[in-house]
């Protein structure tokens, strides 16, 4: 029997307005080779200047992941040739990364918390992009060259694809909560490499690892790791040996493929970057960054469970995005009464109707045309039995036009009918007019109860209080 030993290297593209060492824009989606200059093209005689925001963001991520922050770090040149690397080297950090010895707590499927160690977080610049067009040639877009990154390197504490998936999700949530990266895997803002090895259970020494490059989705990370664990297990079980190679994940074939062998691996010949001074971090700077950190996603999730008495599932959905979590809390503050029932109603409306609209229209929650005050008013009307859920669903679309739920109810006469004498009379008429259905109900066909409720709602145009209908109808049917 074997166990897997997995470490992840995650590259997060920092959300700065300009590149790491020059003033070129980092805006995504521009025409190829528009956001370039002599500095990011590596022309002779040009000098890089470090973007202060890069340091701010790196330290913020380090503090958010319980890292030690190095007081004195410096940049190095990582030398290799590739067509989309115009300088012939990448400015990175090597021996003295700015953040080290941290950890991230992740929640496993059984609800337990596991800490994944962080070996290092370092600053570097991105390379350009190669576009392989078989009908023309390999095309090069250098807009991305020089865009700032942080690389987050985990300890080999991950044991399966599900843990890797959860860890990567947690990384994404943290960088988005901090506002340092948009977490968009499709645009390459977040990229992941996985180092995978297996060893006999009980053995402390690591097995031979393979590296899976450029995994661009959570599910691909999980699937690629699961496949590679199975592949290595089959090789060792058959008496073979694992070769240290770099792999690619082929999503179309759902398998890993060899990209290059160890013998072809690069010798990067790191040496200190001579054109950049060391980065000095003092305690006052660290304290300033620490005080600016927001509440982090896992802590917010457990606070929502504790303070709002929400199920863990609801809390996880609501805190996946800080914007959604803020909308939920802003709505709750507007409620006329702070109760578990109303908090759960707010959660339900956001998770079903609002998140559906956001997904369909591909927008952020702050772009949606409904305010927390409007949703809170609708929830209050529902919780106070002024309207029922059917009427609430009918009113909801009108809130996007800026209308008040209370005003709509008053104007259109949609208030719920709770007049017991009226409902008693309607129930009696419906029961008396449907003797066959009553007999079938009494013979055990209990689903007919819904038929009787529906008839009362039909007579009141859906405005009768279902709770009152149920109580009166149940009592009437027992008497017949």
N, C-alpha and C positions, 0 to 999 in steps of 0.2 A: 504493500500500500504506500502511496506517495502523497505528499502535501505540496501545494504550490507556494512559491515565494515570489511576490510581485511588488515592483516599485513603479511609480508613474512619474514621468517628467511632463509637466504641464506648462505650456507657453501661453501667457495672457498678454494680449495687445493692449497697451495702456491708452486710456481715453484722453490723451493730451491733444491740444489743438495743433501743435507743431511737432516736428520730428525730434528725435533724441538729441541730435547734435547740430541741427541747423534750423532755419525758420520756415522750412517747407511745410505745407499743410498735410495733415494726416487724413483728410476727408476721404471716405470710401466711395468708390463708384465713378471717379473722374475718368476722363479719357486717358488712355495709356500715356505714360511719360510726360504728364503735365505738372506733377508736383515733384520736381527735381531741381537741383542746383549743383554748382561745382563741388560743394562740400559732400552732399550725399552721393555724388558720382565719383568721389575720390580723386578729383583732379590734383595734380602736383601743386604744392605750395598752399593748399587750403588747410585751415585749422578748425577742428570741431569745438563747439562750445556746449557744455552740458545743460540740458533743460532742467530747471529746478523742480518742475512738477514730477519728473521721473523719479527723483529721489523721494519726494513727498509720498508718492503712491507706493513705492517699494517699501518704505518704512511703515506705512499704514498697513500694508498686507502682512508685513513681518509681525507687527504688534497684534494684529487680529488673529494670527496663527501661533501666538505664544512663543515667537522666536526671540532670541537674543539679537540685539542690533550692534553691529560692529562699529566702534567709534572711528576707525581708520580703515577705509577700504579703497581699492583703486581698480581702474579698468585695465584690461589686457587685450592684446590683439590675438584673435583666433584665426590662424592662417589656413586658407584652403581656396582652391580655384573652383568657381562655378559660373556659368554665363550670367546669372542674375545677381552676382556679387561683384559690382564694378571695382571696388577698392582692392579685391583680392584678399581681403581679410574682413572679419566681423569684429566690431568693438563689443567686448563682453567682459565678464568678470571670471576669474579663475581661482586662484588660491585663497583669496580673502573676500568671499561674497558678503554683501551688505547685511543679510539676515541669515541666521543659522540656528540649529538645534530647537526647532519648534514642534508643534503638534496640532492636529485638527481632530476634534471628536466627531465621530459619525454614528448614526443610529442604525443598528442592524435590524434585520427583518423580525427578530424576536423581541425587539424593543430595548435591548441592551446597548450600552454605549461602548464603543471601542475607539481608542486614541491611535491615530496614524501619525507616526513621526515625520517631521519635516527636516530633511538634511540641510537644505539651503534654499534661499531665494536670492537670485542675483539679477542685476540689470543688464540688458544688452540691446542691440539694435537688430531689426529684422532685415532679411535679404529681400531682393525683388521677387518677381514671380515669372516663372517660365510657362509659356502656353504652347503646348505641343499640337500643332496643326499639321496633320499628315499631308494635306493638299498643298501646303506652302513650305513651312519649315518650323523650327522652334522660334517662337516670338518671345521677346523680353519686355516686360512692363516693370519699370523701376519706381513707380509711385510708392510702393511699399518699402523700398530700400531706405533704411534709417528710421523707420517707425519704431517707437520704443516698446520693448517687451520686458516682462519679468518671467523668469523661468523658476518654477516651483518644483523642487525635486524631493520626492517622498523617501522615507526609509522603506526597506523591503518588508513592510508590516501587513501588506494586503495578501489575502489567502485565496480569493476566488474572484470571478468576474462580477458578481453581485456587489461585493465590497468595493471593487474598483469603480463601478457605476455610481454607488452612493458617495464615495469620496469625491469623484469628479463633479457630481451634482453640488456637493457642499462647497467645493472650490468655486464653482460658478456662482452660487448664491452669495458667497462672501465678497468676491470681486465686484458683483453688481450692487450689493448693499453699500460697499465702500464708495461706489461711483467711479472706480478706476478702470473698469473694462465693461463693455456692453454684453459680454458673454455669448456673442453670436458665433456659433460653431460653423454655420453655413458660410459666413463671410471670412472665416479663418481667424476671428478675434480670439478664439480659444482653441488650442491644438494640443494633442496629447500623444506621447510615445509611451509604450509599456515595455518594461523589462520583465521577462517571465522565465522562471526556472522551476524545476521540481526536485524533491529529494525524498528518500525514505522517511516515513514518520518516525520521529525520535532522533534523527540525525541532525546535528547542529551545523555542519558545514553546508555551504550553498552548493547547489548543482550548477551545471553550465547553463548560462542564460542565453536567451535570444531576445532581440529588441524588435518590437513591432512599431513601425514609424507612421506618423501622420494619421492618427485615428481622429475622424472629424465628427463623430456623434457619440452620445452616451451608449446607445445600443451597439454600435460597432465596437466600442471598447470592450463591452461585456462579452459580445459574441467572439471577438478575436482572441481574447484571453481564454475563454472556455475552449475554443478550438485548439489553441496552442497547448494548453494543459493536456487535452486528450491526445494530441499528436505526440507530445513528448512522452506521455505515459505508455503509449503503444510502442514507441521506439525502444524504450528501456525494458519493457516487458518482453519484447522480442529478442533481447540481448544486444541491442545496438547502443550507440553512443550519440549524445546530443552535440551537434556542431554549433559553435558560437557564430551566429550569423545575424544579419539585419534582415527583417522580414517586412513585407507589405501585406495589408489586409485587402483581399479582393472581395468586395461586397457582392458582386454579381455571382461569384462562385461560392461565396461563404466559406473561404479558406484563406490561410496565410500562404504567402509565396516568398521565396528567397529573393532579396534585393541585392545583397552583396555579402561576401564572406569576410571573416576576420582579417584574412590576408590583404583584402582590399580596403580595409578601414583607414580612415585619415589619420595622419600624424599632424596635429594642428599647430605644433611648435609655438605654444603660447609664450608671449613675452609682454612685459608691462607696456601699456600705451604711453608713448613718450609725449604726446600732445595734450594730455589731460592731467590735471593735478589730482591728488588724492581727494576722496570724499570724506569730510570730517563731520561726524554726528555727535553733538553734545547732548547733555541731559535735558537742557531746556527745550531743545528742538524735539526730542522724543516725547517730552511731556505735552508739548503743544499738539503733536500728532495724536497722542493717546487720548487727549481730551476731546478731539474732534471725531473720534470713532463713533459710529452709530451702534445701536443694539444689534447684535449679530443674529442671523436667521434661526439657529437652533435654540438660542436663548429666548427669542421672541416666540417661537413655536410653543415652548413649554409654558411661557407666561400666558399665552392665549388659552391654553388648556386650564391653567390655574385660575386666572382672573375672569375669564368669560365662560368657564365650564364647558368648553367645546370638546367634541371628540378629537382624538389625535388626528384622524383623517382630515377633518375640517381645518384644524390648525396647520397641518402640513400644506394643504392647498393654498390657504390664505397667506401664509408666510413665504411661499415660494418666490414671490415678488414683493419687494418692499413697497412698491406703489399700491398693490392690492391690499397689503396689510394696513397701510396708512388709510386707505379708503374705508376699510372695515372699521377701524377705530374711530375715524371721523364720523361715520354713520352712527355708531353706537353712542357717541357723545351727544348726538342730537335726539336720542330717544326720550320720551317723556317719563319712562320708568326704566331703571336698570335691572332687568331680570334675565334669568337664564333662558326663558322662553323667547324673549325678544332678541337676545344675542344670537340664538340659534336661527331665528327667522332671517336676520340680517345675513348670516353666513350662507343660508340656503339660497337667498336671492342672488348673492354675489357669485356663488359657485355654479349655479345653474344658468340663470338668465344673463347676468352681466358678463361673466367669463365667456359664455357662448358668443355673445355679440362681439367681444374683443377679438376672439379667435376668427370669427367670420369676416370681420372688417379689417383684421390685421393692424390693430391700433393698440396703444397703451391705455391704461385705465384713466389716466388724467385727460385723455382726449375724448372720452365718452361724454355724450350730451345729457348727463344726469348728475345731479349734485348729491352729496351725502344727506343733506337736509331733506331732499325730496324722497329718497329711499326710506329714511327714518320715519317720515310722516306716513308713508304707505304701510310700513311695518306696524306702526302704532295703531292705525285704523284696523288692521287685520288682528292684532293681538287683543284689542279692545272689543272685538266682535261687531264693530261698526259695519264692516264688509266681510264677505267670505273669500276664500281663496280664488274662486272663479271670477268674482268681480275684481279682485286684486290683479289677476292676470289680464283682465280686460282693460284696466286703467293703466297698467305699467307702460305700454308703448307711448301713451300720451305724455308721460313725464319727460320724454326726450324732446318734446316741443316746448319745454319750460313751464308746463302747467303744474299746479299743486294738486296732489291726490285728494286732499280734503275739499278743495274747490270743485273738483270734477264730481265728487260724490254728491255734494250739495246741489250743484247745477243740474245734474242729470238724474237726481233722485235715486241713487244707487245704494243708499244705506240698507243694510241687512234688516230683514223683517224678523223680529223676535217676539211679535205679538202672539202669545200662547193661545189665546182664544181663537184667533184667525187660523193658526196652524192646526189646532185641535179640530176645527170644523172641516178643514181641507182633508185632514187625515181620515176623519170619519167618512167623508164622502167617497174618498178613493178606496178605502177598505170595503165599504158597502157596495161599491160599483164593480168590484173585482172578486167575487166570492170564489171563483175557481182558483185564482192565484193565491188567495188566503188559505184555501184548503191544501194546496200543494206546499205552501210554506210550512203549515202545521204538520204536514207529513214528512218534513225533513229537508225540503228543497229551500234551504236558508238563503241561497243567493238571491231569491226573489225579494229579500229585504231592500236591496238596492233599487229594484224596480219601483217599489212604493215610494222610496225617498226621491227618486227621479221624477215621479209624477207630481209630488208636492212642489219640487223645485220648478217644474215646468209651469205649474199654475201661478207661481209667484215670480216668474221670469228670472229664476236663478237667485233671487234675493232673500229667500227664507234662510234662517240660521240652521245649518245642518245639524248642529248639536241639539237644538231644540226639537227639530224634526225627529231625530233618532230616539230621543227620550220619549216623546209622545207616541211615536209609531210603535216602539217596542211594547209600551204599556197597553196600547190599543190591541195589538195582535195577541197579547197574552189573555186579554179579556174576551176575545171573540170565541 
